[in-house]
Amino acid sequence: MTPDDKTPPTGHRRTAADSRAAADTALLEAFGGVRGMVDTTVPGLVFVLLYTIKRDIHLAAIAALGLSVLLGLTRLVRKETLKHAFSGVFGVAFGAIFAMMSGDAKNFYLPGMLYTLGLAIAYILSAIFRFPLIGVLLGPMLKENLSWRTRNPGRFRAYTRSTWAWGLILLAKSAVLFPLYWWGDATQLGWVKVALGIPPFLLCVYLTWIFLAKAPPPIDVIAEMEAEEKAERDRERAKAEADKAADPLLSEWTGQIVTEARTESADRQPPRH
């Protein structure tokens, strides 16, 4: 075990079991889980399937967009988070419009491919500049915010490794898809893109889980702030009670001094004839 892997010497920490459970939940929430994979993969599958059978760009694009909207409405009715559904709807909408306007079915996949490439570059650059995006994304969900950057070097390293994994895997995915976009046909590109939709995502999530499982628990800065606020309130309450308890003694002492001063003054006055 290296020094960085040790639990940091200060701060409010969770147990290993709590940390792993919170990390699992945060990972699923951050990246959409199974429903997120369905929202982003199935519309593309419908498009390539219909285009392969009918060779009709408009039919395939409208069907994919309609399915994406239906998935979003289903989330809305079930009162689930809509961020992944909205991203899926917008991605499919841009792809559908681009494909229909250009008359090239391959352009249905281009917005998503550009997004993946941009995300890969962002991950890699954030790791190079020591501000890994996985930590930025998961930190607030795990109630550690950015404390891992300065107070928890083991988690800093785990977040950096996770970010590198996401960046390199997404970059490898782009390296497969863009040559097909330039030199392949729409059917080849579509099926390969569908095939590369879920496995790289699962690999990224798995590696992130492995890195974080071996890292020290997060420092719960929210609990720290709450504890500091409670301690400050307790100090103020104790001071107020001490002041209140001292008031009668102070009044009695002051009264004695005044009485003694009056007595001494009266004794010093000359007798009247």
Phi and psi in degrees as GROMACS dihedral restraints (atoms count N, CA, C in turn):
[ dihedral_restraints ]
;  ai    aj    ak    al  type     phi  dphi    fc
    3     4     5     6     1   -87.1    20    10
    4     5     6     7     1   163.8    20    10
    6     7     8     9     1   -58.2    20    10
    7     8     9    10     1   -33.7    20    10
    9    10    11    12     1   -68.8    20    10
   10    11    12    13     1   -23.3    20    10
   12    13    14    15     1   -81.8    20    10
   13    14    15    16     1   -12.1    20    10
   15    16    17    18     1   -72.8    20    10
   16    17    18    19     1   152.3    20    10
   18    19    20    21     1   -63.8    20    10
   19    20    21    22     1   131.4    20    10
   21    22    23    24     1   -58.4    20    10
   22    23    24    25     1   147.3    20    10
   24    25    26    27     1   -70.0    20    10
   25    26    27    28     1   -20.2    20    10
   27    28    29    30     1  -129.7    20    10
   28    29    30    31     1   162.7    20    10
   30    31    32    33     1   104.9    20    10
   31    32    33    34     1   161.2    20    10
   33    34    35    36     1   -79.0    20    10
   34    35    36    37     1   122.1    20    10
   36    37    38    39     1  -121.2    20    10
   37    38    39    40     1   151.3    20    10
   39    40    41    42     1   -92.4    20    10
   40    41    42    43     1   164.6    20    10
   42    43    44    45     1   -71.4    20    10
   43    44    45    46     1   162.8    20    10
   45    46    47    48     1   -60.8    20    10
   46    47    48    49     1   -40.7    20    10
   48    49    50    51     1   -64.7    20    10
   49    50    51    52     1   -44.8    20    10
   51    52    53    54     1   -62.4    20    10
   52    53    54    55     1   -40.7    20    10
   54    55    56    57     1   -63.1    20    10
   55    56    57    58     1   -44.7    20    10
   57    58    59    60     1   -67.2    20    10
   58    59    60    61     1   -40.6    20    10
   60    61    62    63     1   -63.1    20    10
   61    62    63    64     1   -42.8    20    10
   63    64    65    66     1   -65.3    20    10
   64    65    66    67     1   -39.0    20    10
   66    67    68    69     1   -65.7    20    10
   67    68    69    70     1   -40.7    20    10
   69    70    71    72     1   -60.9    20    10
   70    71    72    73     1   -46.3    20    10
   72    73    74    75     1   -63.1    20    10
   73    74    75    76     1   -42.4    20    10
   75    76    77    78     1   -64.3    20    10
   76    77    78    79     1   -40.3    20    10
   78    79    80    81     1   -62.1    20    10
   79    80    81    82     1   -46.8    20    10
   81    82    83    84     1   -62.9    20    10
   82    83    84    85     1   -41.5    20    10
   84    85    86    87     1   -69.0    20    10
   85    86    87    88     1   -40.0    20    10
   87    88    89    90     1   -68.3    20    10
   88    89    90    91     1   -38.2    20    10
   90    91    92    93     1  -108.5    20    10
   91    92    93    94     1     8.1    20    10
   93    94    95    96     1    95.1    20    10
   94    95    96    97     1   -17.9    20    10
   96    97    98    99     1    63.5    20    10
   97    98    99   100     1  -156.6    20    10
   99   100   101   102     1   -64.5    20    10
  100   101   102   103     1   -41.8    20    10
  102   103   104   105     1   -64.0    20    10
  103   104   105   106     1   -36.9    20    10
  105   106   107   108     1   -62.7    20    10
  106   107   108   109     1   -40.2    20    10
  108   109   110   111     1   -65.5    20    10
  109   110   111   112     1   -39.0    20    10
  111   112   113   114     1   -64.1    20    10
  112   113   114   115     1   -46.1    20    10
  114   115   116   117     1   -60.9    20    10
  115   116   117   118     1   -33.9    20    10
  117   118   119   120     1   -94.6    20    10
  118   119   120   121     1   -16.3    20    10
  120   121   122   123     1  -103.7    20    10
  121   122   123   124     1   -43.9    20    10
  123   124   125   126     1   -62.6    20    10
  124   125   126   127     1   -42.7    20    10
  126   127   128   129     1   -58.4    20    10
  127   128   129   130     1   -39.2    20    10
  129   130   131   132     1   -65.6    20    10
  130   131   132   133     1   -36.0    20    10
  132   133   134   135     1   -64.8    20    10
  133   134   135   136     1   -41.9    20    10
  135   136   137   138     1   -62.9    20    10
  136   137   138   139     1   -42.0    20    10
  138   139   140   141     1   -60.8    20    10
  139   140   141   142     1   -52.4    20    10
  141   142   143   144     1   -67.4    20    10
  142   143   144   145     1   -33.5    20    10
  144   145   146   147     1   -65.5    20    10
  145   146   147   148     1   -49.1    20    10
  147   148   149   150     1   -66.8    20    10
  148   149   150   151     1   -38.5    20    10
  150   151   152   153     1   -67.5    20    10
  151   152   153   154     1   -36.8    20    10
  153   154   155   156     1   -64.1    20    10
  154   155   156   157     1   -36.7    20    10
  156   157   158   159     1   -83.2    20    10
  157   158   159   160     1   -47.4    20    10
  159   160   161   162     1   -99.5    20    10
  160   161   162   163     1   -22.5    20    10
  162   163   164   165     1    56.5    20    10
  163   164   165   166     1    37.6    20    10
  165   166   167   168     1  -121.0    20    10
  166   167   168   169     1   109.3    20    10
  168   169   170   171     1   -64.2    20    10
  169   170   171   172     1   -44.4    20    10
  171   172   173   174     1   -64.0    20    10
  172   173   174   175     1   -44.9    20    10
  174   175   176   177     1   -61.4    20    10
  175   176   177   178     1   -46.9    20    10
  177   178   179   180     1   -65.3    20    10
  178   179   180   181     1   -41.9    20    10
  180   181   182   183     1   -67.2    20    10
  181   182   183   184     1   -44.0    20    10
  183   184   185   186     1   -65.8    20    10
  184   185   186   187     1   -40.4    20    10
  186   187   188   189     1   -63.8    20    10
  187   188   189   190     1   -42.8    20    10
  189   190   191   192     1   -64.7    20    10
  190   191   192   193     1   -42.7    20    10
  192   193   194   195     1   -66.6    20    10
  193   194   195   196     1   -42.1    20    10
  195   196   197   198     1   -61.3    20    10
  196   197   198   199     1   -41.4    20    10
  198   199   200   201     1   -65.6    20    10
  199   200   201   202     1   -40.3    20    10
  201   202   203   204     1   -62.7    20    10
  202   203   204   205     1   -41.9    20    10
  204   205   206   207     1   -64.7    20    10
  205   206   207   208     1   -40.7    20    10
  207   208   209   210     1   -62.6    20    10
  208   209   210   211     1   -40.1    20    10
  210   211   212   213     1   -64.5    20    10
  211   212   213   214     1   -39.0    20    10
  213   214   215   216     1   -65.4    20    10
  214   215   216   217     1   -41.3    20    10
  216   217   218   219     1   -66.0    20    10
  217   218   219   220     1   -35.0    20    10
  219   220   221   222     1   -62.7    20    10
  220   221   222   223     1   -42.2    20    10
  222   223   224   225     1   -62.4    20    10
  223   224   225   226     1   -40.8    20    10
  225   226   227   228     1   -62.9    20    10
  226   227   228   229     1   -44.0    20    10
  228   229   230   231     1   -64.7    20    10
  229   230   231   232     1   -37.7    20    10
  231   232   233   234     1   -85.6    20    10
  232   233   234   235     1     3.8    20    10
  234   235   236   237     1    57.3    20    10
  235   236   237   238     1    39.9    20    10
  237   238   239   240     1   -95.3    20    10
  238   239   240   241     1   168.2    20    10
  240   241   242   243     1   -62.3    20    10
  241   242   243   244     1   140.6    20    10
  243   244   245   246     1  -105.2    20    10
  244   245   246   247     1    -2.7    20    10
  246   247   248   249     1   -63.4    20    10
  247   248   249   250     1   -40.0    20    10
  249   250   251   252     1   -74.1    20    10
  250   251   252   253     1   -35.8    20    10
  252   253   254   255     1   -65.6    20    10
  253   254   255   256     1   -43.2    20    10
  255   256   257   258     1   -63.0    20    10
  256   257   258   259     1   -41.9    20    10
  258   259   260   261     1   -63.6    20    10
  259   260   261   262     1   -38.1    20    10
  261   262   263   264     1   -66.2    20    10
  262   263   264   265     1   -42.7    20    10
  264   265   266   267     1   -63.7    20    10
  265   266   267   268     1   -46.7    20    10
  267   268   269   270     1   -64.4    20    10
  268   269   270   271     1   -40.4    20    10
  270   271   272   273     1   -63.1    20    10
  271   272   273   274     1   -45.4    20    10
  273   274   275   276     1   -66.9    20    10
  274   275   276   277     1   -38.3    20    10
  276   277   278   279     1   -63.0    20    10
  277   278   279   280     1   -46.8    20    10
  279   280   281   282     1   -60.5    20    10
  280   281   282   283     1   -44.2    20    10
  282   283   284   285     1   -63.7    20    10
  283   284   285   286     1   -42.7    20    10
  285   286   287   288     1   -64.0    20    10
  286   287   288   289     1   -45.3    20    10
  288   289   290   291     1   -64.8    20    10
  289   290   291   292     1   -43.6    20    10
  291   292   293   294     1   -62.5    20    10
  292   293   294   295     1   -42.8    20    10
  294   295   296   297     1   -66.4    20    10
  295   296   297   298     1   -44.3    20    10
  297   298   299   300     1   -68.5    20    10
  298   299   300   301     1   -37.7    20    10
  300   301   302   303     1   -71.5    20    10
  301   302   303   304     1   -35.8    20    10
  303   304   305   306     1   -87.9    20    10
  304   305   306   307     1   -19.8    20    10
  306   307   308   309     1    75.0    20    10
  307   308   309   310     1    13.3    20    10
  309   310   311   312     1  -119.9    20    10
  310   311   312   313     1   116.6    20    10
  312   313   314   315     1   -63.4    20    10
  313   314   315   316     1   -26.3    20    10
  315   316   317   318     1   -63.5    20    10
  316   317   318   319     1   -26.8    20    10
  318   319   320   321     1   -71.1    20    10
  319   320   321   322     1   -11.8    20    10
  321   322   323   324     1   -61.4    20    10
  322   323   324   325     1   -32.2    20    10
  324   325   326   327     1   -93.0    20    10
  325   326   327   328     1   -13.4    20    10
  327   328   329   330     1   -61.5    20    10
  328   329   330   331     1   -46.1    20    10
  330   331   332   333     1   -57.5    20    10
  331   332   333   334     1   -43.4    20    10
  333   334   335   336     1   -65.4    20    10
  334   335   336   337     1   -37.0    20    10
  336   337   338   339     1   -66.8    20    10
  337   338   339   340     1   -42.3    20    10
  339   340   341   342     1   -64.8    20    10
  340   341   342   343     1   -39.0    20    10
  342   343   344   345     1   -63.2    20    10
  343   344   345   346     1   -43.7    20    10
  345   346   347   348     1   -62.4    20    10
  346   347   348   349     1   -43.6    20    10
  348   349   350   351     1   -64.3    20    10
  349   350   351   352     1   -43.9    20    10
  351   352   353   354     1   -62.8    20    10
  352   353   354   355     1   -38.7    20    10
  354   355   356   357     1   -66.2    20    10
  355   356   357   358     1   -40.5    20    10
  357   358   359   360     1   -61.2    20    10
  358   359   360   361     1   -43.7    20    10
  360   361   362   363     1   -64.8    20    10
  361   362   363   364     1   -40.9    20    10
  363   364   365   366     1   -62.9    20    10
  364   365   366   367     1   -42.8    20    10
  366   367   368   369     1   -60.0    20    10
  367   368   369   370     1   -47.9    20    10
  369   370   371   372     1   -65.0    20    10
  370   371   372   373     1   -45.1    20    10
  372   373   374   375     1   -63.8    20    10
  373   374   375   376     1   -39.2    20    10
  375   376   377   378     1   -65.3    20    10
  376   377   378   379     1   -35.3    20    10
  378   379   380   381     1   -69.5    20    10
  379   380   381   382     1   -40.2    20    10
  381   382   383   384     1   -62.6    20    10
  382   383   384   385     1   -41.6    20    10
  384   385   386   387     1   -89.1    20    10
  385   386   387   388     1    14.8    20    10
  387   388   389   390     1    60.3    20    10
  388   389   390   391     1    38.6    20    10
  390   391   392   393     1  -138.0    20    10
  391   392   393   394     1    61.5    20    10
  393   394   395   396     1   -58.1    20    10
  394   395   396   397     1   131.0    20    10
  396   397   398   399     1   -66.0    20    10
  397   398   399   400     1   -30.4    20    10
  399   400   401   402     1   -62.7    20    10
  400   401   402   403     1   -39.4    20    10
  402   403   404   405     1   -66.5    20    10
  403   404   405   406     1   -40.6    20    10
  405   406   407   408     1   -62.9    20    10
  406   407   408   409     1   -36.6    20    10
  408   409   410   411     1   -76.4    20    10
  409   410   411   412     1   -43.8    20    10
  411   412   413   414     1   -88.6    20    10
  412   413   414   415     1   -24.7    20    10
  414   415   416   417     1   -52.2    20    10
  415   416   417   418     1   -52.9    20    10
  417   418   419   420     1   -62.8    20    10
  418   419   420   421     1   -33.3    20    10
  420   421   422   423     1   -69.3    20    10
  421   422   423   424     1   -29.6    20    10
  423   424   425   426     1   -95.7    20    10
  424   425   426   427     1     8.5    20    10
  426   427   428   429     1    63.9    20    10
  427   428   429   430     1    21.0    20    10
  429   430   431   432     1  -104.8    20    10
  430   431   432   433     1    -8.7    20    10
  432   433   434   435     1    49.8    20    10
  433   434   435   436     1  -123.9    20    10
  435   436   437   438     1  -108.5    20    10
  436   437   438   439     1    20.9    20    10
  438   439   440   441     1   -62.7    20    10
  439   440   441   442     1   -24.8    20    10
  441   442   443   444     1   -65.0    20    10
  442   443   444   445     1   -20.0    20    10
  444   445   446   447     1   -72.1    20    10
  445   446   447   448     1   -32.7    20    10
  447   448   449   450     1  -120.5    20    10
  448   449   450   451     1   -22.2    20    10
  450   451   452   453     1  -116.2    20    10
  451   452   453   454     1    -9.9    20    10
  453   454   455   456     1  -139.0    20    10
  454   455   456   457     1    75.7    20    10
  456   457   458   459     1   -60.7    20    10
  457   458   459   460     1   -29.2    20    10
  459   460   461   462     1   -64.5    20    10
  460   461   462   463     1   -41.3    20    10
  462   463   464   465     1   -73.3    20    10
  463   464   465   466     1   -33.3    20    10
  465   466   467   468     1   -56.8    20    10
  466   467   468   469     1   -45.7    20    10
  468   469   470   471     1   -66.8    20    10
  469   470   471   472     1   -39.1    20    10
  471   472   473   474     1   -64.3    20    10
  472   473   474   475     1   -42.4    20    10
  474   475   476   477     1   -65.3    20    10
  475   476   477   478     1   -37.2    20    10
  477   478   479   480     1   -64.8    20    10
  478   479   480   481     1   -45.1    20    10
  480   481   482   483     1   -62.8    20    10
  481   482   483   484     1   -41.9    20    10
  483   484   485   486     1   -62.0    20    10
  484   485   486   487     1   -41.9    20    10
  486   487   488   489     1   -65.0    20    10
  487   488   489   490     1   -42.0    20    10
  489   490   491   492     1   -59.6    20    10
  490   491   492   493     1   -41.5    20    10
  492   493   494   495     1   -61.4    20    10
  493   494   495   496     1   -47.7    20    10
  495   496   497   498     1   -61.0    20    10
  496   497   498   499     1   -45.7    20    10
  498   499   500   501     1   -62.7    20    10
  499   500   501   502     1   -46.2    20    10
  501   502   503   504     1   -70.8    20    10
  502   503   504   505     1   -38.9    20    10
  504   505   506   507     1   -66.9    20    10
  505   506   507   508     1   -43.7    20    10
  507   508   509   510     1   -66.8    20    10
  508   509   510   511     1   -33.6    20    10
  510   511   512   513     1   -67.0    20    10
  511   512   513   514     1   -40.7    20    10
  513   514   515   516     1   -63.4    20    10
  514   515   516   517     1   -38.5    20    10
  516   517   518   519     1   -61.6    20    10
  517   518   519   520     1   -43.5    20    10
  519   520   521   522     1   -64.8    20    10
  520   521   522   523     1   -35.7    20    10
  522   523   524   525     1   -65.9    20    10
  523   524   525   526     1   -23.7    20    10
  525   526   527   528     1   -84.1    20    10
  526   527   528   529     1   -40.8    20    10
  528   529   530   531     1   -78.3    20    10
  529   530   531   532     1   -40.4    20    10
  531   532   533   534     1   -65.5    20    10
  532   533   534   535     1   -38.9    20    10
  534   535   536   537     1   -60.0    20    10
  535   536   537   538     1   -37.0    20    10
  537   538   539   540     1   -66.5    20    10
  538   539   540   541     1   -35.6    20    10
  540   541   542   543     1   -64.3    20    10
  541   542   543   544     1   -39.5    20    10
  543   544   545   546     1   -78.8    20    10
  544   545   546   547     1   -39.0    20    10
  546   547   548   549     1  -121.2    20    10
  547   548   549   550     1   -10.3    20    10
  549   550   551   552     1   -96.3    20    10
  550   551   552   553     1  -177.2    20    10
  552   553   554   555     1  -102.5    20    10
  553   554   555   556     1   173.0    20    10
  555   556   557   558     1   -64.2    20    10
  556   557   558   559     1   -36.7    20    10
  558   559   560   561     1   -66.9    20    10
  559   560   561   562     1   -45.2    20    10
  561   562   563   564     1   -59.5    20    10
  562   563   564   565     1   -48.7    20    10
  564   565   566   567     1   -59.8    20    10
  565   566   567   568     1   -43.2    20    10
  567   568   569   570     1   -63.1    20    10
  568   569   570   571     1   -47.6    20    10
  570   571   572   573     1   -68.6    20    10
  571   572   573   574     1   -38.4    20    10
  573   574   575   576     1   -66.7    20    10
  574   575   576   577     1   -40.0    20    10
  576   577   578   579     1   -64.5    20    10
  577   578   579   580     1   -40.0    20    10
  579   580   581   582     1   -63.4    20    10
  580   581   582   583     1   -42.7    20    10
  582   583   584   585     1   -63.7    20    10
  583   584   585   586     1   -32.2    20    10
  585   586   587   588     1   -94.1    20    10
  586   587   588   589     1    13.5    20    10
  588   589   590   591     1   -77.8    20    10
  589   590   591   592     1   -51.4    20    10
  591   592   593   594     1   -93.0    20    10
  592   593   594   595     1   -45.3    20    10
  594   595   596   597     1   -56.8    20    10
  595   596   597   598     1   -45.9    20    10
  597   598   599   600     1   -63.0    20    10
  598   599   600   601     1   -36.4    20    10
  600   601   602   603     1   -62.4    20    10
  601   602   603   604     1   -46.7    20    10
  603   604   605   606     1   -63.5    20    10
  604   605   606   607     1   -37.5    20    10
  606   607   608   609     1   -64.4    20    10
  607   608   609   610     1   -42.9    20    10
  609   610   611   612     1   -61.9    20    10
  610   611   612   613     1   -45.9    20    10
  612   613   614   615     1   -64.4    20    10
  613   614   615   616     1   -40.7    20    10
  615   616   617   618     1   -63.9    20    10
  616   617   618   619     1   -45.8    20    10
  618   619   620   621     1   -63.6    20    10
  619   620   621   622     1   -39.6    20    10
  621   622   623   624     1   -61.5    20    10
  622   623   624   625     1   -42.7    20    10
  624   625   626   627     1   -62.4    20    10
  625   626   627   628     1   -42.1    20    10
  627   628   629   630     1   -63.1    20    10
  628   629   630   631     1   -47.8    20    10
  630   631   632   633     1   -61.7    20    10
  631   632   633   634     1   -43.3    20    10
  633   634   635   636     1   -73.5    20    10
  634   635   636   637     1   -30.6    20    10
  636   637   638   639     1   -65.2    20    10
  637   638   639   640     1   -29.5    20    10
  639   640   641   642     1   -89.9    20    10
  640   641   642   643     1    -7.1    20    10
  642   643   644   645     1   -87.3    20    10
  643   644   645   646     1   162.1    20    10
  645   646   647   648     1   -62.9    20    10
  646   647   648   649     1   156.5    20    10
  648   649   650   651     1   -61.4    20    10
  649   650   651   652     1   154.4    20    10
  651   652   653   654     1   -71.0    20    10
  652   653   654   655     1   151.5    20    10
  654   655   656   657     1   -86.7    20    10
  655   656   657   658     1   117.7    20    10
  657   658   659   660     1   -80.4    20    10
  658   659   660   661     1    90.8    20    10
  660   661   662   663     1   -71.4    20    10
  661   662   663   664     1   -24.0    20    10
  663   664   665   666     1   -66.2    20    10
  664   665   666   667     1   -44.7    20    10
  666   667   668   669     1   -64.6    20    10
  667   668   669   670     1   -36.7    20    10
  669   670   671   672     1   -61.5    20    10
  670   671   672   673     1   -47.1    20    10
  672   673   674   675     1   -63.1    20    10
  673   674   675   676     1   -40.7    20    10
  675   676   677   678     1   -64.3    20    10
  676   677   678   679     1   -39.6    20    10
  678   679   680   681     1   -65.9    20    10
  679   680   681   682     1   -40.1    20    10
  681   682   683   684     1   -65.1    20    10
  682   683   684   685     1   -41.5    20    10
  684   685   686   687     1   -64.0    20    10
  685   686   687   688     1   -40.3    20    10
  687   688   689   690     1   -65.8    20    10
  688   689   690   691     1   -41.8    20    10
  690   691   692   693     1   -63.7    20    10
  691   692   693   694     1   -39.2    20    10
  693   694   695   696     1   -65.3    20    10
  694   695   696   697     1   -41.1    20    10
  696   697   698   699     1   -63.6    20    10
  697   698   699   700     1   -40.3    20    10
  699   700   701   702     1   -64.2    20    10
  700   701   702   703     1   -40.5    20    10
  702   703   704   705     1   -64.1    20    10
  703   704   705   706     1   -43.1    20    10
  705   706   707   708     1   -64.4    20    10
  706   707   708   709     1   -39.8    20    10
  708   709   710   711     1   -65.6    20    10
  709   710   711   712     1   -43.0    20    10
  711   712   713   714     1   -63.9    20    10
  712   713   714   715     1   -39.2    20    10
  714   715   716   717     1   -65.9    20    10
  715   716   717   718     1   -41.7    20    10
  717   718   719   720     1   -64.0    20    10
  718   719   720   721     1   -40.8    20    10
  720   721   722   723     1   -66.7    20    10
  721   722   723   724     1   -38.5    20    10
  723   724   725   726     1   -65.0    20    10
  724   725   726   727     1   -41.6    20    10
  726   727   728   729     1   -63.8    20    10
  727   728   729   730     1   -39.7    20    10
  729   730   731   732     1   -66.7    20    10
  730   731   732   733     1   -40.0    20    10
  732   733   734   735     1   -68.3    20    10
  733   734   735   736     1   -30.6    20    10
  735   736   737   738     1   -79.5    20    10
  736   737   738   739     1   -19.9    20    10
  738   739   740   741     1   -58.7    20    10
  739   740   741   742     1   -49.0    20    10
  741   742   743   744     1   -61.5    20    10
  742   743   744   745     1   -41.2    20    10
  744   745   746   747     1   -62.6    20    10
  745   746   747   748     1   -42.4    20    10
  747   748   749   750     1   -64.8    20    10
  748   749   750   751     1   -41.0    20    10
  750   751   752   753     1   -64.8    20    10
  751   752   753   754     1   -41.8    20    10
  753   754   755   756     1   -64.8    20    10
  754   755   756   757     1   -43.5    20    10
  756   757   758   759     1   -63.7    20    10
  757   758   759   760     1   -42.1    20    10
  759   760   761   762     1   -64.3    20    10
  760   761   762   763     1   -41.7    20    10
  762   763   764   765     1   -62.5    20    10
  763   764   765   766     1   -40.0    20    10
  765   766   767   768     1   -62.2    20    10
  766   767   768   769     1   -42.5    20    10
  768   769   770   771     1   -61.9    20    10
  769   770   771   772     1   -43.6    20    10
  771   772   773   774     1   -64.6    20    10
  772   773   774   775     1   -42.7    20    10
  774   775   776   777     1   -62.9    20    10
  775   776   777   778     1   -45.1    20    10
  777   778   779   780     1   -63.6    20    10
  778   779   780   781     1   -38.7    20    10
  780   781   782   783     1   -64.5    20    10
  781   782   783   784     1   -40.3    20    10
  783   784   785   786     1   -66.7    20    10
  784   785   786   787     1   -41.1    20    10
  786   787   788   789     1   -63.4    20    10
  787   788   789   790     1   -44.3    20    10
  789   790   791   792     1   -64.5    20    10
  790   791   792   793     1   -37.6    20    10
  792   793   794   795     1   -66.9    20    10
  793   794   795   796     1   -40.1    20    10
  795   796   797   798     1   -67.4    20    10
  796   797   798   799     1   -37.4    20    10
  798   799   800   801     1   -65.8    20    10
  799   800   801   802     1   -31.1    20    10
  801   802   803   804     1   -80.5    20    10
  802   803   804   805     1   -17.7    20    10
  804   805   806   807     1   -70.3    20    10
  805   806   807   808     1   138.4    20    10
  807   808   809   810     1   -69.1    20    10
  808   809   810   811     1   149.0    20    10
  810   811   812   813     1   -67.3    20    10
  811   812   813   814     1   147.1    20    10
  813   814   815   816     1   -91.2    20    10
  814   815   816   817     1   139.1    20    10
